[in-house]
Amino acid sequence: MTESINTKIAPEIASKEGKYLTFALGHEEYGLEILKVREIIGYMDITAVPQTPAHVKGVINLRGQVIPVVDLRLKFGMQEEEVTEQTCIIVVEIDNGKQQFNTGIVVDRVSEVLDIQEEQIEEAPQFGGGTEADFILGMGKIGSSVKILLDINRVLSNECLEGLGTVS
């Protein structure tokens, strides 16, 4: 009986193992599936777009392509920080089911690419009390630290980009 339970859980966790780009927001470390990352660029001027949520910083022109940019600190309810030499924009590919498009996310600093194995990933904790954490793929246990592994499609759901004409 125990074996059948493990085989039901293992494929879901196993699908989460792989290479992750890790980055920091303050003291917290996060990870994104490397296959979702298109490129990492230095922080650049962002053109504000009126009547968008506070976490949507605006748009950038990246080699002729207009890309919306989201401040992940503000999206996660953290305090906004000054831009430093380490602040960068990670351009990620989002899939909303109907189409794929690129979006930039502002992070404090990029750390490294880690190969995270199935046995290093735990399910996201249940916080209760109406706290939604469905954007967390799992918790990567790397040595004595924990990396919060993000489902970037859920983090950047349609609600955060609807004012930019990117999602129809």
Backbone as CSV, one residue per row, in Angstrom:
resi,resn,N_x,N_y,N_z,CA_x,CA_y,CA_z,C_x,C_y,C_z
1,MET,0.831,-1.194,0.000,0.000,0.000,0.000,0.870,1.250,0.000
2,THR,1.915,1.246,0.823,2.803,2.405,0.890,3.435,2.680,-0.464
3,GLU,3.774,1.627,-1.190,4.423,1.786,-2.481,3.521,2.511,-3.475
4,SER,2.230,2.183,-3.487,1.319,2.841,-4.425,1.135,4.313,-4.084
5,ILE,1.173,4.648,-2.805,1.077,6.062,-2.414,2.305,6.809,-2.912
6,ASN,3.493,6.246,-2.720,4.719,6.897,-3.166,4.756,7.091,-4.676
7,THR,4.244,6.138,-5.447,4.270,6.286,-6.895,3.303,7.369,-7.357
8,LYS,2.271,7.630,-6.579,1.357,8.723,-6.933,1.993,10.083,-6.648
9,ILE,2.776,10.183,-5.594,3.389,11.449,-5.220,4.651,11.702,-6.038
10,ALA,5.465,10.682,-6.217,6.773,10.847,-6.851,6.737,11.506,-8.237
11,PRO,5.833,11.125,-9.163,5.862,11.761,-10.483,5.660,13.283,-10.407
12,GLU,4.805,13.738,-9.497,4.571,15.168,-9.375,5.829,15.890,-8.897
13,ILE,6.502,15.321,-7.905,7.733,15.926,-7.396,8.843,15.772,-8.430
14,ALA,8.929,14.611,-9.058,9.986,14.363,-10.036,9.896,15.359,-11.184
15,SER,8.694,15.756,-11.558,8.538,16.708,-12.652,9.079,18.086,-12.263
16,LYS,9.303,18.312,-10.981,9.817,19.593,-10.512,11.338,19.617,-10.457
17,GLU,11.980,18.452,-10.515,13.435,18.457,-10.447,14.003,19.001,-11.746
18,GLY,15.192,19.580,-11.643,15.830,20.122,-12.832,16.684,21.326,-12.490
19,LYS,16.994,22.106,-13.513,17.837,23.281,-13.334,16.975,24.504,-13.032
20,TYR,17.427,25.258,-12.025,16.718,26.468,-11.600,17.693,27.641,-11.540
21,LEU,17.259,28.774,-12.060,17.995,30.015,-11.881,17.571,30.567,-10.530
22,THR,18.527,30.778,-9.631,18.182,31.299,-8.310,18.496,32.781,-8.256
23,PHE,17.652,33.500,-7.510,17.805,34.940,-7.357,17.319,35.341,-5.980
24,ALA,17.648,36.564,-5.594,17.290,37.034,-4.258,16.383,38.251,-4.328
25,LEU,15.481,38.294,-3.374,14.681,39.480,-3.047,14.923,39.688,-1.565
26,GLY,15.715,40.689,-1.221,16.097,40.863,0.174,16.924,39.683,0.622
27,HIS,16.553,39.073,1.745,17.297,37.934,2.283,16.745,36.598,1.794
28,GLU,15.639,36.633,1.060,15.010,35.389,0.604,15.557,34.974,-0.752
29,GLU,15.721,33.672,-0.917,16.206,33.107,-2.180,15.067,32.369,-2.883
30,TYR,14.964,32.607,-4.184,13.922,32.003,-5.006,14.560,31.279,-6.177
31,GLY,13.793,30.403,-6.809,14.267,29.706,-7.988,13.208,29.690,-9.072
32,LEU,13.659,29.830,-10.318,12.794,29.745,-11.498,13.296,28.607,-12.371
33,GLU,12.387,27.868,-12.966,12.795,26.828,-13.911,13.604,27.496,-15.020
34,ILE,14.805,26.982,-15.273,15.709,27.614,-16.235,15.101,27.651,-17.638
35,LEU,14.236,26.699,-17.959,13.625,26.679,-19.292,12.666,27.850,-19.515
36,LYS,12.230,28.499,-18.441,11.349,29.666,-18.557,12.142,30.960,-18.744
37,VAL,13.449,30.914,-18.468,14.282,32.112,-18.532,14.790,32.313,-19.956
38,ARG,14.516,33.490,-20.520,14.985,33.828,-21.860,16.338,34.532,-21.797
39,GLU,16.472,35.496,-20.883,17.751,36.184,-20.700,17.726,37.007,-19.427
40,ILE,18.911,37.432,-19.024,19.068,38.294,-17.855,19.731,39.569,-18.357
41,ILE,19.116,40.716,-18.055,19.679,41.989,-18.503,19.862,42.907,-17.307
42,GLY,20.763,43.853,-17.441,20.939,44.848,-16.392,19.694,45.711,-16.300
43,TYR,19.529,46.358,-15.173,18.372,47.224,-14.991,18.458,48.362,-15.994
44,MET,17.364,48.719,-16.619,17.330,49.789,-17.609,16.105,50.651,-17.379
45,ASP,16.049,51.785,-18.067,14.897,52.674,-17.921,13.620,51.952,-18.319
46,ILE,12.604,52.116,-17.481,11.305,51.485,-17.708,10.283,52.587,-17.954
47,THR,9.515,52.463,-19.015,8.471,53.427,-19.335,7.207,53.048,-18.574
48,ALA,6.760,53.946,-17.701,5.553,53.680,-16.903,4.327,53.650,-17.807
49,VAL,3.376,52.791,-17.475,2.113,52.697,-18.194,1.005,53.095,-17.224
50,PRO,0.212,54.125,-17.565,-0.839,54.593,-16.646,-1.872,53.516,-16.330
51,GLN,-2.425,53.606,-15.148,-3.535,52.786,-14.668,-3.216,51.286,-14.658
52,THR,-1.989,50.968,-14.296,-1.627,49.564,-14.083,-1.367,49.394,-12.595
53,PRO,-1.449,48.167,-12.086,-1.173,47.945,-10.663,0.239,48.423,-10.294
54,ALA,0.452,48.729,-9.026,1.740,49.269,-8.561,2.907,48.341,-8.883
55,HIS,2.695,47.017,-8.836,3.796,46.097,-9.097,4.178,46.007,-10.570
56,VAL,3.327,46.514,-11.461,3.672,46.564,-12.886,4.429,47.870,-13.112
57,LYS,5.744,47.762,-13.267,6.593,48.953,-13.384,6.394,49.665,-14.708
58,GLY,6.024,48.940,-15.755,5.838,49.524,-17.082,6.359,48.593,-18.146
59,VAL,6.974,49.178,-19.186,7.485,48.390,-20.304,8.899,48.833,-20.658
60,ILE,9.634,47.908,-21.281,10.950,48.230,-21.830,10.956,47.853,-23.307
61,ASN,11.871,48.477,-24.056,12.073,48.137,-25.452,13.356,47.311,-25.509
62,LEU,13.202,46.023,-25.727,14.346,45.117,-25.779,14.537,44.653,-27.214
63,ARG,15.506,45.256,-27.886,15.794,44.946,-29.288,14.533,44.987,-30.156
64,GLY,13.732,46.028,-29.974,12.546,46.227,-30.797,11.291,45.555,-30.289
65,GLN,11.388,44.767,-29.229,10.215,44.109,-28.654,9.820,44.826,-27.363
66,VAL,8.555,45.204,-27.261,8.063,45.846,-26.048,7.686,44.758,-25.052
67,ILE,8.310,44.825,-23.860,8.132,43.784,-22.852,7.641,44.423,-21.554
68,PRO,6.528,43.925,-20.990,6.086,44.425,-19.687,7.071,44.007,-18.593
69,VAL,7.188,44.849,-17.566,8.117,44.573,-16.470,7.362,44.648,-15.142
70,VAL,7.537,43.606,-14.325,6.896,43.497,-13.020,7.979,43.541,-11.948
71,ASP,7.759,44.341,-10.902,8.659,44.369,-9.752,8.206,43.253,-8.819
72,LEU,9.001,42.197,-8.718,8.612,41.031,-7.924,8.496,41.365,-6.438
73,ARG,9.293,42.322,-5.963,9.180,42.737,-4.554,7.767,43.259,-4.281
74,LEU,7.285,44.139,-5.148,5.951,44.724,-4.946,4.860,43.677,-5.151
75,LYS,5.059,42.787,-6.109,4.083,41.720,-6.360,3.916,40.843,-5.122
76,PHE,5.024,40.631,-4.388,4.996,39.794,-3.195,4.704,40.582,-1.929
77,GLY,4.355,41.861,-2.059,3.998,42.663,-0.892,5.196,43.104,-0.065
78,MET,6.378,43.102,-0.663,7.582,43.540,0.042,7.784,45.038,-0.180
79,GLN,8.671,45.613,0.606,8.975,47.032,0.480,9.846,47.254,-0.755
80,GLU,9.569,48.330,-1.490,10.369,48.671,-2.659,11.763,49.103,-2.217
81,GLU,12.771,48.717,-2.966,14.160,49.042,-2.641,14.765,49.873,-3.762
82,GLU,15.821,50.595,-3.421,16.561,51.356,-4.423,17.246,50.397,-5.392
83,VAL,17.383,50.831,-6.639,18.091,50.044,-7.642,19.584,50.104,-7.329
84,THR,20.254,48.948,-7.371,21.699,48.872,-7.131,22.379,48.328,-8.394
85,GLU,23.696,48.181,-8.333,24.436,47.595,-9.453,24.027,46.151,-9.693
86,GLN,23.528,45.471,-8.658,23.145,44.062,-8.786,21.697,43.874,-9.237
87,THR,20.888,44.930,-9.163,19.488,44.829,-9.589,19.457,44.491,-11.075
88,CYS,18.632,43.523,-11.437,18.543,43.169,-12.850,17.118,42.752,-13.206
89,ILE,16.930,42.578,-14.489,15.637,42.152,-15.015,15.840,40.769,-15.634
90,ILE,15.055,39.815,-15.157,15.067,38.474,-15.749,13.895,38.425,-16.724
91,VAL,14.185,38.175,-18.000,13.129,38.055,-18.998,12.703,36.595,-19.019
92,VAL,11.415,36.377,-18.717,10.881,35.020,-18.652,9.786,34.842,-19.696
93,GLU,9.595,33.595,-20.109,8.530,33.276,-21.051,7.325,32.774,-20.270
94,ILE,6.207,33.430,-20.473,4.958,33.097,-19.789,4.030,32.403,-20.777
95,ASP,3.334,31.399,-20.301,2.356,30.685,-21.112,1.020,30.801,-20.400
96,ASN,0.075,31.520,-21.020,-1.229,31.692,-20.371,-2.271,30.724,-20.923
97,GLY,-1.816,29.687,-21.609,-2.743,28.700,-22.155,-3.078,28.974,-23.606
98,LYS,-3.228,30.250,-23.962,-3.583,30.621,-25.335,-2.368,31.070,-26.140
99,GLN,-1.432,31.715,-25.451,-0.263,32.239,-26.154,0.927,32.312,-25.208
100,GLN,2.105,32.477,-25.792,3.316,32.666,-24.999,3.818,34.079,-25.244
101,PHE,4.358,34.695,-24.204,4.921,36.032,-24.350,5.997,36.235,-23.298
102,ASN,6.849,37.206,-23.538,7.938,37.500,-22.618,7.544,38.600,-21.655
103,THR,8.006,38.481,-20.422,7.779,39.467,-19.373,9.072,39.607,-18.589
104,GLY,9.376,40.817,-18.157,10.546,41.042,-17.334,10.162,41.075,-15.866
105,ILE,11.005,40.507,-15.016,10.788,40.614,-13.578,12.026,41.256,-12.959
106,VAL,11.808,42.255,-12.124,12.899,42.946,-11.452,13.234,42.187,-10.178
107,VAL,14.517,41.836,-10.015,14.987,41.140,-8.823,16.199,41.881,-8.259
108,ASP,16.477,41.668,-6.986,17.606,42.339,-6.337,18.941,41.876,-6.902
109,ARG,19.082,40.567,-7.087,20.317,40.033,-7.663,20.090,38.586,-8.089
110,VAL,20.806,38.187,-9.123,20.782,36.803,-9.582,21.906,36.072,-8.864
111,SER,21.642,34.847,-8.426,22.636,34.082,-7.683,23.373,33.091,-8.570
112,GLU,22.725,31.979,-8.912,23.387,30.917,-9.669,22.342,30.003,-10.277
113,VAL,22.808,29.091,-11.124,21.948,28.038,-11.661,22.240,26.779,-10.854
114,LEU,21.184,26.191,-10.293,21.329,24.983,-9.477,20.593,23.827,-10.135
115,ASP,21.185,22.649,-10.043,20.524,21.425,-10.482,19.903,20.821,-9.226
116,ILE,18.587,20.922,-9.098,17.911,20.471,-7.886,17.257,19.117,-8.152
117,GLN,17.639,18.147,-7.341,17.153,16.773,-7.487,15.811,16.596,-6.769
118,GLU,15.097,15.566,-7.177,13.780,15.252,-6.611,13.802,15.149,-5.089
119,GLU,14.848,14.523,-4.534,14.890,14.345,-3.078,15.182,15.651,-2.331
120,GLN,15.556,16.698,-3.050,15.822,17.997,-2.421,14.584,18.908,-2.437
121,ILE,13.499,18.445,-3.031,12.302,19.285,-3.168,11.188,18.764,-2.271
122,GLU,10.651,19.652,-1.459,9.485,19.343,-0.630,8.294,20.126,-1.154
123,GLU,7.121,19.581,-0.884,5.897,20.286,-1.264,5.832,21.634,-0.550
124,ALA,5.134,22.575,-1.159,4.936,23.884,-0.520,4.097,23.685,0.731
125,PRO,4.452,24.363,1.815,3.667,24.215,3.044,2.275,24.806,2.884
126,GLN,1.343,24.272,3.641,-0.020,24.806,3.666,-0.087,25.833,4.787
127,PHE,-0.365,27.075,4.436,-0.353,28.135,5.433,-1.702,28.343,6.100
128,GLY,-2.775,27.919,5.454,-4.115,28.063,6.029,-4.536,29.517,6.102
129,GLY,-5.697,29.752,6.669,-6.184,31.117,6.870,-6.380,31.897,5.581
130,GLY,-6.668,31.227,4.475,-6.928,31.920,3.218,-5.670,32.383,2.496
131,THR,-4.494,32.017,2.984,-3.253,32.385,2.317,-3.094,31.522,1.081
132,GLU,-2.966,32.175,-0.074,-2.803,31.428,-1.314,-1.330,31.352,-1.670
133,ALA,-0.830,30.156,-1.796,0.564,29.952,-2.171,0.648,28.982,-3.345
134,ASP,-0.366,29.007,-4.226,-0.388,28.078,-5.347,0.658,28.415,-6.402
135,PHE,1.335,29.548,-6.249,2.396,29.926,-7.174,3.737,29.315,-6.777
136,ILE,3.766,28.583,-5.675,4.993,27.935,-5.215,5.007,26.487,-5.701
137,LEU,6.026,26.145,-6.512,6.181,24.768,-6.997,6.594,23.840,-5.871
138,GLY,7.458,24.346,-5.001,7.969,23.548,-3.896,9.085,24.292,-3.198
139,MET,9.682,23.618,-2.236,10.784,24.196,-1.472,12.039,23.381,-1.763
140,GLY,13.037,24.041,-2.316,14.298,23.377,-2.618,15.238,23.462,-1.424
141,LYS,15.624,22.315,-0.910,16.527,22.269,0.242,17.948,22.092,-0.284
142,ILE,18.723,23.177,-0.205,20.091,23.170,-0.711,21.007,23.410,0.484
143,GLY,21.684,22.369,0.933,22.515,22.501,2.135,21.640,22.903,3.310
144,SER,22.006,23.981,3.987,21.215,24.448,5.127,20.219,25.529,4.730
145,SER,20.138,25.877,3.439,19.222,26.932,3.010,18.009,26.357,2.279
146,VAL,16.995,27.187,2.158,15.772,26.813,1.458,15.544,27.822,0.344
147,LYS,15.317,27.337,-0.867,14.990,28.179,-2.020,13.513,27.967,-2.322
148,ILE,12.775,29.050,-2.451,11.358,28.975,-2.790,11.263,28.844,-4.309
149,LEU,10.804,27.703,-4.790,10.723,27.441,-6.223,9.383,27.945,-6.745
150,LEU,9.443,28.861,-7.706,8.243,29.540,-8.182,7.710,28.962,-9.481
151,ASP,6.394,28.918,-9.598,5.720,28.650,-10.866,5.472,30.024,-11.471
152,ILE,6.350,30.465,-12.361,6.302,31.837,-12.850,5.018,32.137,-13.620
153,ASN,4.412,31.118,-14.239,3.124,31.333,-14.912,2.057,31.775,-13.915
154,ARG,2.074,31.191,-12.725,1.080,31.561,-11.706,1.432,32.866,-11.014
155,VAL,2.726,33.120,-10.814,3.140,34.390,-10.208,2.681,35.548,-11.090
156,LEU,2.895,35.405,-12.380,2.549,36.461,-13.335,1.265,36.116,-14.065
157,SER,0.246,35.803,-13.301,-1.043,35.457,-13.895,-1.613,36.658,-14.641
158,ASN,-2.623,36.422,-15.420,-3.226,37.462,-16.269,-3.569,38.733,-15.526
159,GLU,-3.972,38.645,-14.275,-4.410,39.837,-13.551,-3.341,40.901,-13.460
160,CYS,-2.080,40.516,-13.429,-1.041,41.530,-13.243,-0.646,42.204,-14.539
161,LEU,-1.042,41.664,-15.686,-0.614,42.221,-16.951,-1.763,42.710,-17.824
162,GLU,-2.991,42.646,-17.332,-4.109,42.907,-18.216,-4.137,44.334,-18.769
163,GLY,-3.596,45.298,-18.078,-3.627,46.671,-18.564,-2.613,46.961,-19.651
164,LEU,-1.765,46.009,-19.999,-0.676,46.287,-20.946,-0.936,45.799,-22.364
165,GLY,-2.108,45.229,-22.588,-2.423,44.773,-23.936,-1.617,43.545,-24.360
166,THR,-0.967,42.882,-23.423,-0.170,41.703,-23.745,-1.045,40.470,-23.749
167,VAL,-2.043,40.456,-22.887,-2.903,39.305,-22.738,-4.269,39.661,-23.302
168,SER,-4.805,38.781,-24.159,-6.142,39.062,-24.709,-7.145,38.045,-24.248
